[in-house]
Amino acid sequence: MRNFIIFGASKGLGESFVKELPEAGDHVWIVSRSRPETLQLDDGVNRYWIKADLTSVEAGNKIADAFNDTALDVLIYNVGIWESNGFREDYDFEQDDTAEIVNILNVNIVSAINCIQKLLPNLRKSDNAKIILIGSTAGLENNHFTQVSFTASKFGLRGIGNSLREHVKKYGIGVTVINPGEIATQVPYKDGVEKVLSAYQGTQIPLQDIVSLVKCVIHLSRASCVKEINIPAMLDENA
């Protein structure tokens, strides 16, 4: 039996993690602002919702209080907001609003540090705890992204992973940063890999590929340390 907490899990990749990673008898805490539909699933997995606003400095305490003294085996921080006009041809960094810049950095970086710090006592109670940080190829060197705040936040997430890994290695806790390219979140998991391959011809990654990577990492023994995985789409021009 494993205990999971998954941030950003009400839709897309996070929702796929909630559905596909746990097995019958496992417990999953879902952190999101909106009520997740996965609470209605009847598959033997115990799911709980923690309604939290990750822009708030109190979010970490609220989430930790929900756990109390429960051991935590897998923490997945799958959060990444970006600029309003991001990933569009008319995006212009010089038009970014200051409040939006601050919000991106707060949610993507500050909240990650805050929430993980508050949950470390629970992770230390596990015999083989794993922390998975979902980054982006935007956070890698020599990319072609011009979205300064989003890119900075994903570079920052890698820095969090590096330093956090050094802090928790004495506890046998693994920290892995996964940096995917564009993921085909618009194609539901249940529709299968072939639909993504047919529609996007190698320019977007099926949800199944990222889920498979995470499954592999969380099932490794505590003797293994997977530091970072970069997984651009095969034909990703930004990679």
KAGIZI-V776267 format. One record per backbone hydrogen bond with DSSP energy under -0.5 kcal/mol. NH is the residue of the N-H (numbers start at 1). CO is the residue of the C=O. E is the energy in kcal/mol with one decimal. If there is no record, write none. Layout:
nh: (NH;NH)
co: (CO;CO)
e: (E;E)
This chain:
nh: (4;4;5;6;7;8;9;14;15;16;17;18;19;20;21;22;25;26;27;28;29;30;30;31;31;32;32;39;40;41;46;47;48;50;51;52;52;54;56;59;62;63;64;65;66;67;67;68;70;72;73;74;75;76;77;77;78;78;79;86;88;91;95;96;101;102;103;104;105;106;107;108;109;110;111;113;114;115;116;117;118;119;120;120;122;123;124;125;126;130;131;132;133;133;134;134;135;135;137;139;140;143;144;148;151;152;153;154;155;156;157;158;159;160;161;162;163;164;165;166;167;168;169;171;172;173;174;174;176;177;178;178;179;179;180;181;184;185;187;188;191;192;196;196;197;198;199;200;201;203;205;209;210;211;212;213;214;215;216;217;218;219;220;224;227;229;231;231;235;236;237;239)
co: (2;27;74;29;76;31;31;11;11;12;13;14;15;16;17;17;44;23;2;46;4;28;48;6;29;30;50;36;37;38;26;45;28;30;49;32;50;52;53;56;58;59;60;61;62;63;64;64;67;122;3;3;130;5;75;132;7;76;77;83;85;88;92;93;97;98;99;100;101;102;103;104;105;105;106;109;110;111;112;113;114;115;116;117;119;119;120;122;123;73;174;75;131;176;77;132;133;178;180;136;137;140;238;146;147;148;149;150;151;152;153;154;155;156;157;158;159;160;161;162;163;164;165;168;169;168;129;172;131;227;133;176;177;229;178;231;205;183;184;186;188;189;192;193;193;194;195;196;197;200;182;206;206;207;208;209;210;211;212;213;214;215;217;221;225;177;179;229;202;233;235;236)
e: (-0.5;-3.1;-2.2;-2.5;-2.9;-1.5;-1.3;-0.8;-1.2;-1.8;-2.2;-2.1;-1.9;-2.9;-2.2;-0.6;-3.0;-2.6;-2.5;-3.2;-2.5;-0.5;-3.3;-2.6;-0.6;-0.6;-1.6;-1.3;-1.9;-1.5;-2.9;-0.7;-2.7;-3.2;-0.6;-1.5;-0.7;-0.7;-2.0;-1.3;-2.3;-2.5;-2.5;-2.4;-1.2;-0.8;-0.8;-1.8;-2.3;-2.2;-1.9;-2.0;-2.6;-2.5;-0.5;-2.8;-0.8;-1.0;-0.6;-1.9;-0.9;-1.8;-2.2;-1.9;-2.1;-2.3;-2.1;-2.4;-2.0;-2.4;-2.5;-2.5;-1.8;-1.9;-3.1;-2.2;-2.7;-3.0;-2.2;-2.4;-1.8;-1.3;-0.9;-0.7;-0.6;-2.1;-2.4;-0.8;-1.5;-2.6;-3.0;-3.3;-0.5;-2.9;-2.3;-0.5;-0.9;-3.0;-2.0;-1.8;-1.5;-0.7;-0.7;-1.4;-2.7;-2.5;-2.2;-1.8;-2.3;-2.5;-1.8;-1.3;-1.5;-2.4;-2.4;-2.3;-2.3;-2.9;-2.2;-1.3;-1.8;-2.3;-1.1;-1.8;-1.4;-1.6;-2.3;-0.5;-2.8;-2.1;-2.7;-0.5;-0.5;-3.5;-0.7;-2.0;-2.9;-2.3;-1.5;-0.7;-1.7;-1.8;-0.8;-0.7;-2.3;-2.5;-2.1;-2.7;-1.5;-2.0;-2.6;-1.1;-0.9;-2.3;-2.3;-1.9;-2.3;-2.5;-2.1;-2.2;-2.6;-1.2;-1.3;-1.5;-0.9;-2.6;-2.6;-0.5;-3.1;-2.0;-0.6;-1.0)
